[in-house]
Amino acid sequence: MSINCDVLVIGAGPAGLTAAYQLTKANKSVFVIEQDPNAVGGISRTVNYKNYLFDIGGHRFFSKSREVVELWDEILPDGFIERPRLSRIFYGDKFYSYPLNGFEALRNLGLIESARCMLSYAYAQLRPIPDPKSFHQWVRNQFGERLFSIFFKTYTEKVWGMSCDDISADWAAQRIKGLSLGSAVWNSLTRAFRRPQNRRVGDPVIKTLIESFRYPSRGPGMLWDACAQKIKAQGGTICMGHKLASLRWDEAAQIWHIQATKSDGSVQAFTARDVISSAPITELSATLEPTPISRLHARDLKYRDFLTVALIARSSADFPDNWVYIHDPSVQVGRVQNFRSWSPAMVPDAEMTCLGLEYFCFEGDGLWTSSDEDLIALAKREINQIGLISADDVVDACVVRQPKAYPVYDDAYRWNVDMVRRDLAMHYPHLHLVGRNGMHKYNNQDHAMMTSMLTVRNILAGQELYDVWNVNEDAEYHEGGESGVQEALKSERLVPRKIA
């Protein structure tokens, strides 16, 4: 028996749940299908292992959009805490503050290497590469070749599993837009001589340099669990353990026919006037009927997967970092999360610590297919080598694998996405792409939410008033400040550019 609804939402991550929440508030009948049988939130869920809580990657909560901040508070009015932001880089058996502390970097690198870095930076400023196409070229222009090789190359290639020459400059521009060696040094100096409260409202703040953020006291999954409950209370339905099987547009009836495979192997059918998809474009395209002419382009889109090894250990001296970037090529781990520093409530025992070692990989490669026992042994060796804790203090551990964590920005991704967008817009009306994987855009959680908020406005208006693809393209929106709360509440309400 087919279930009819106004809107069917594919995926119960931040983008999908945001859309469902706002649609049910507007009294639309909504069904959400989610492949995971148990947890909502997607990559923003919180894992509970023996009452130790941890993220699938860390999720800071900040936004320059007043609407997003207000929505967080509406869904979880009493659940947020304010956390100091502290992170460091581990390279060459030494730790470097991040953002850069000029004096510390000088001491750690030494006078000769520091001089080389400054000369390299000066040369890059005098002879920049025009119109940089690759990550390598973009960072070289901002920091110089020497600092690129020390602080960017190894970590970035760990994350993406490919050469920095093959990664699009788009990714660098999105993730570290506005940051250069000059701005980093200037920020370190002004922080030393200027009180935070003296900062003027409206002063530009580079996202990479923010000093505090909001965070749900028991992890981001706390927000999305609350959102799911509110969706249900407003009349929506979330179908867990339902994987999209087919999506067929009926031109004559102007309606979508959807089939989802349930965990027990049975099939549930739906009909809907509108479909909102946060599923990876490759997976969505494979289910569309009739077959999209852009399917080959969708197949060429790539994703990076990763896994987290959570180590629970005795610890008499906890370190303050939220996370540490591991730039050292002598270990495979790319980043270490310190969950107590995200929130003390994440670690139930004051004498214990819980660290998440993140390994970036491709689904099916050697790391991904390693046994949990081998991965835990690797993580213990490497955390001991780095020196954050002793392997002998580890008393328990678990492994969580996350497929399709990051859309890959290779040199062909933009062309492939543009071809898919054009095809879907022409031949599949009332199909709306939202979120990180749904749009193949490496955006933040608040950006993913905003794509859904604008999509809902378009659906309720019955026309395309807002260009959802512009979210995260505008630098003033993209770069948040402080925790996002003070700036957002004092700023003007974000009004996206309307399509003429």
Order of alpha helices (4+ residues) and beta strands (2+ residues): beta-alpha-beta-beta-beta-alpha-beta-beta-beta-alpha-alpha-alpha-alpha-alpha-alpha-alpha-beta-alpha-beta-beta-beta-beta-alpha-beta-alpha-beta-beta-beta-alpha-beta-alpha-alpha-beta-alpha-beta-alpha-alpha-alpha-alpha
